[in-house]
């Protein structure tokens, strides 16, 4: 968010660039987030048990079956995260900081559960990336601190050497 300016009359301007929200909606459907969601055995089972009902999926399955009957090697099967990705949508809610996550399923309850698990996975993903970046920053600051402590120690040693030399010079004169 921007820093509040006096001329704005105390109203904080917190609109982010639309590209930020586009990135967030794409992240919701990314493999990184969906793999986190699929770590939960409940969602994994839901995706496996609830068949994909899209026309593209039926055509793809028919094509694979025909290729198998003809003896040709069928194409690679979809991974679970890809099947989940086809069912999940994410959209920025205009003039808010919210991203609306929805899922498709034959059963309404299953769609709700899928959307909620993906939303939780999205939160976990953001928490992990924030912790990693903060951890990286901490390590960098720790290295910088050690470097500065060494420089301080060297400066103190040089100062002590200078004092000893200055005393030796003043005693001999």
C-alpha positions in Angstrom: 0.0 0.0 0.0 1.0 3.6 -0.6 2.0 5.9 2.2 -0.9 8.1 3.1 -0.5 11.7 1.9 -1.9 14.8 3.6 -3.7 16.0 0.5 -5.6 12.8 0.3 -7.6 13.9 3.3 -6.8 10.9 5.4 -8.1 8.3 2.9 -5.4 5.7 2.3 -5.0 4.7 -1.4 -4.4 1.0 -1.4 -5.1 0.0 -5.0 -2.6 -2.3 -6.5 -1.7 -2.7 -10.1 -4.1 -5.0 -11.9 -1.1 -7.1 -13.0 -0.6 -8.0 -9.3 -4.0 -9.5 -9.2 -3.5 -11.3 -12.5 -0.4 -12.9 -11.1 -2.3 -13.9 -8.0 -5.1 -15.5 -10.0 -2.6 -17.4 -12.0 -0.8 -18.5 -8.8 -4.0 -20.0 -7.5 -4.1 -22.4 -10.4 -0.3 -23.0 -10.5 1.3 -26.4 -9.9 3.0 -25.1 -6.8 -0.3 -24.2 -5.1 -2.2 -27.2 -6.4 0.5 -29.6 -5.2 0.2 -28.2 -1.7 -3.6 -28.7 -1.9 -3.1 -32.3 -3.1 -1.0 -33.1 -0.1 -4.3 -33.4 1.8 -5.5 -37.0 1.1 -9.1 -35.8 1.2 -8.8 -33.5 -1.8 -6.7 -36.1 -3.6 -9.5 -38.6 -3.2 -12.1 -36.1 -4.3 -10.2 -35.3 -7.6 -9.7 -39.0 -8.3 -13.3 -40.1 -7.5 -15.1 -37.1 -9.1 -14.7 -37.8 -12.9 -13.9 -34.8 -15.1 -17.1 -34.0 -17.0 -15.8 -31.5 -19.5 -16.2 -32.2 -23.2 -12.5 -31.8 -23.8 -11.7 -34.5 -21.3 -14.2 -36.9 -22.9 -12.6 -36.3 -26.4 -9.2 -36.7 -24.9 -10.2 -40.0 -23.3 -11.8 -41.2 -26.5 -8.7 -40.4 -28.4 -6.5 -42.3 -25.9 -8.9 -45.3 -26.2 -8.8 -45.4 -30.0 -5.0 -45.1 -30.0 -4.7 -47.9 -27.5 -7.0 -50.1 -29.7 -4.9 -49.4 -32.7 -1.8 -50.4 -30.8 -0.3 -46.9 -30.8 1.2 -45.6 -27.7 -1.4 -43.4 -26.0 -0.3 -39.9 -24.9 0.7 -39.2 -21.3 -2.1 -39.3 -18.8 -3.0 -36.2 -16.9 -1.5 -35.8 -13.5 -3.8 -35.2 -10.6 -2.8 -31.5 -10.3 -3.7 -31.0 -13.9 -7.2 -32.5 -13.4 -7.6 -30.2 -10.4 -6.4 -27.2 -12.4 -9.1 -27.7 -15.0 -11.8 -27.5 -12.2 -10.4 -24.5 -10.4 -10.9 -20.9 -11.4 -9.7 -17.7 -9.8 -10.8 -14.2 -10.4 -10.0 -10.8 -8.9 -13.0 -9.2 -7.3 -13.0 -5.6 -8.7 -12.2 -2.8 -6.3 -11.2 -5.2 -3.5 -8.1 -7.1 -2.4 -10.0 -10.4 -2.8 -9.5 -13.2 -5.2 -12.6 -15.4 -5.7 -11.7 -19.1 -6.0 -14.3 -21.5 -7.3 -14.3 -25.1 -8.4 -16.5 -27.2 -10.7 -17.9 -30.6 -9.7 -21.0 -32.7 -10.2 -21.6 -32.4 -6.5 -22.1 -28.9 -5.0 -20.5 -30.0 -1.7 -17.4 -31.3 -3.6 -17.0 -28.1 -5.4 -17.1 -26.1 -2.1 -14.5 -28.5 -0.5 -12.2 -28.3 -3.6 -12.4 -24.5 -3.6 -11.7 -24.2 0.1 -8.7 -26.6 0.0 -7.2 -24.7 -2.9 -7.7 -21.4 -1.0 -6.0 -22.9 2.0 -3.2 -24.1 -0.2 -2.8 -20.6 -1.6 -2.4 -19.2 1.9 0.1 -21.8 2.8 2.0 -21.1 -0.4 2.2 -17.4 0.4 3.2 -18.1 4.0 6.0 -20.4 2.8 7.3 -17.9 0.3 7.2 -15.1 2.8 9.0 -17.2 5.4 11.6 -18.2 2.8 12.2 -14.6 1.7 12.4 -13.5 5.4 14.8 -16.4 6.1 17.0 -15.3 3.2 16.9 -11.7 4.4 17.8 -12.9 8.0 20.7 -15.0 6.7 22.0 -12.0 4.6 21.8 -9.7 7.7 23.4 -12.4 9.8 26.4 -12.6 7.4 26.6 -8.8 7.2 26.6 -8.6 11.1 29.4 -11.2 11.2 31.4 -9.2 8.7 30.9 -6.0 10.6 31.8 -7.6 13.9 35.1 -8.8 12.3 35.8 -5.3 11.0 35.1 -3.9 14.5 37.4 -6.5 16.1 40.2 -5.6 13.7 39.7 -1.9 14.3 39.8 -2.4 18.1 43.0 -4.4 17.7 44.6 -1.7 15.6 43.5 0.9 18.1 45.0 -1.1 21.0 48.3 -1.5 18.9 48.3 2.3 18.3 47.8 3.0 22.1 50.7 0.7 22.9 52.9 2.3 20.4 51.9 5.8 21.6 52.7 4.9 25.2 56.1 3.5 24.1 56.9 6.7 22.2 55.9 9.0 25.1 57.9 7.0 27.7 61.1 7.2 25.7 61.1 11.0 25.1 
